[in-house]
Amino acid sequence: MLAEHHDIDHEFPEYHTKLKALVEKDPDFAIQVERHDKLDNQIRELEELGQPISDENIESMKFERAGLKDIIYAKLRETT
């Protein structure tokens, strides 16, 4: 859906406090969250503005975003 936020904080509001704490203490985790959120912003912007990009490229970006989301979610659940 266009213009829908998929950043990690919106995706997992129940983990807001834990997300913030992990980002502060784990630099690798912070990089993954930042990469995910940057990809989300890029995808949303491309979709909203109708920028010319191949289906293969946008799908590749979405696949990477989903993979990062899975990794981040596993880390959030692991530290529960």
HUBEL-V879168 format. One record per run of one state. SS is the DSSP state (alpha for helix, beta for strand, coil for the rest). FROM is the first residue (numbers start at 0). TO is the last residue. If there is no record, write none. Layout:
SS&FROM&TO + SS&FROM&TO
This chain:
coil&0&6 + alpha&7&10 + coil&11&11 + alpha&12&24 + coil&25&25 + alpha&26&48 + coil&49&53 + alpha&54&77 + coil&78&79
